Every structure is written in structure tokens, then in C-alpha cells.
Amino acid sequence: MRKRIFEIIELSSGEDKLSSLYDYSMMVVIIASLVPLAFKEDLLLFQIVDKITVTIFIIDYILRLITADYKYGKKSGSSFVRYPLSFIAIIDLISILPSLTIVNNGFKLLRIFRMIRAFRVFRVFKALRYSKSVSVIVAVLKKAKEPLMAVGTLAVAYILISALIIFNVEPDSFNTFFDAVYWATVSLTTMGYGDIYPITTFGRLVTMISSVFGIAIVALPAGIITAGYMNEINSDEKKR
């Protein structure tokens, strides 16, 4: 019985119709649970939707917990301890807890807990386990972890060096080193908000160089992920 439950709640391979139905149903529930977050009004309908969806999430969490030994392939109690500590299980728990928090509006001190409502947005991450496309991307990120970390290190180093240079070249334009880091990050990503900018000729020259090299650094992760994604797709097609 537990094994069949595990087969249903896990991501469907396409052959198990009941599992596929469960995946699609959970996607609908996740989307429905996020709809109230797009409105400031706390309507009765939204409260009902929240109660229904969180109940489904709780049932899903319990089912995954009691079948954790099948997930990890270990017939021991360690699986039931390991699962609640996994990343996706923590996301599930975070998405559930805010709806279980009852806040008394009469106490001003307790109003700070209203910010917990924002944590409900973590429900969108629950969709990770039900989307095959996302599963492929996650696999790609795992395989390309080392080159992506290398590019990330390069980007951080480039931001800090650019910030250090511009901070000394343009002392009047940047009040703190954090302002310079913010400028360097915006320049690296070529966003260009225009709220902080250099005013001297040499400072503008540094900005141009930073932006040009920034385009190359930003393009590297995209190329790595795209190549990995295509390899993963080709591998899946060969298996079929």
C-alpha cells in the first residue's frame, strides 16, 4: 500500500496515469494557493481557498514522510529523519506553516507576524517536483556545478575590483563602498538604473570597460546552462 502511494506521489514518468493526474492536480492546487497573494484584500473566498490548499499540502507532506524509505531506498528509520531535512521538504513545511499561524489583530506587537504571509510565496517552489522541465534544469545545474561556481567566483571578483576602482576614482559620486558595489553589480548585469553614476571622464571610461566585460561574464552562465540543457535533452531522447 505504501509503495503504491509512493509511486503515485512521485514525479510521473508518463506511464502511470494516476501519478500523472496527481502531478497535474498538485500543480493546479499550487497555482490556486498563490492567487490570494496577488490581492491585498483578505476575502472570505481567499480564506477558504487557503484552508483547502494548505490541507492538501499537509496531506501531501505526510504521505511523502511515511514513504520516505522508498525514496531513499533504505529500510530504516534514518529515511524518516533525512526527508524532513531535505531542501524540498523544508520548502513544503515553510509553505504550510504561515497558514497555520493565527494572529490576533488586537495586539500591535503580534502584527509583525503578518510578514509570515509573504513566506507563502515559497509554495511556488513546490512546483519544482511536479515539472519535468524543471527537473531537467536541476539536473543540468548539478552537472554544471563546477563551471558555474567558477563563473560566479569570477563575477564576484569582478564586481569587487570594479567597485574598488570606481570608489577611488569617483569619491564624490559614491558615499560608501556599498554604493560602489551596487553600481558595479548594476553595470555587470547591464541594467543601468541611472540612480548612481560617475561624472568624471575617467569614471565614465571605467564604466564603459566594466559594462563591456560585464556582458561577457553574464553570457557565460547562459552558454553553460544552454549546452548542458541540450545534452540532457539529447540523452533523454537516446534513452527512449
Order of alpha helices (4+ residues) and beta strands (2+ residues): alpha-alpha-alpha-alpha-alpha-alpha-alpha-alpha-alpha-alpha
